Amino acid sequence: MIQIKVSRLTLSCAGETYPALEYIPAMQRRRLSPMAKMALNSAIQSLADTRVDYIVWASQYGDETRTCKILEDVLQAHTPSPTQFSTSVHNAVAGLYSILCQDSTASTSLCASWSEALIEAYAFLKTASDQAQALVVYYDEPLPDIYVEHQQFQGFAVAAVIALQQPDLYLNLDALVEIEPKYQDALNFYHCWTQDQHHPGIRVWP
């Protein structure tokens, strides 16, 4: 069981407005995919007036909508768009954040659940200074209909700042299970945390 502090938990959902993106030039903002907008909005909101030493970007599917479009172009003998390709890779959102926000903070991009991303952040913090913080961002949207694994849900992004000082969460490694689909883990955590935000002491997850 590991202990961490969770703060600045945010949620962005598909179809909403994203106020944290307003300072990004309109031309660049229009080029962002819906999923990238959600992820960046949550990340920027969680980071408001604070800084972190590491960022964990996590998603099960990544921007598979764009990948599917590239595959369709190839099947129709069309030349895939370089822009589409560069923003379809799994670490595309991390790169977009670094460029658009001019933030060179070290980061990693994982195919992982929310809980697995928390473990990655914890591993970094255990090797860093006592006051270090990490940002964890989880984002996903439904796979295109053509995929057998397609499940309909509202695209979303969850982000939070993680630290070791003054912990308020026990992450119970023995109780962690392989949750499929992975996005459900992030939603479950967000709803449990916000519904019980006035709970005294340290909470246990899952």
Buried (B, 14 or more C-beta within 10 A) or exposed (E): EBEBBBEBBBBBEBEEEBEBBEEBEEEEBEEBBBBBBBBBBBBBBBBEEEEBBBBBBBBBBBBBBBBBBBBEBEEEEEEBBEEBBEBBBBBBBBBBBBEBBEBEBEBBBBEBBBBBBBBBBBBBBEEBEEEBBBBBBBBBBBBBEEEEEEEEEEBBBBBBBBBBEEBBBBBEEEEBEEBEBBBBBBBBBBEBBEEEEEEEEEBEBE
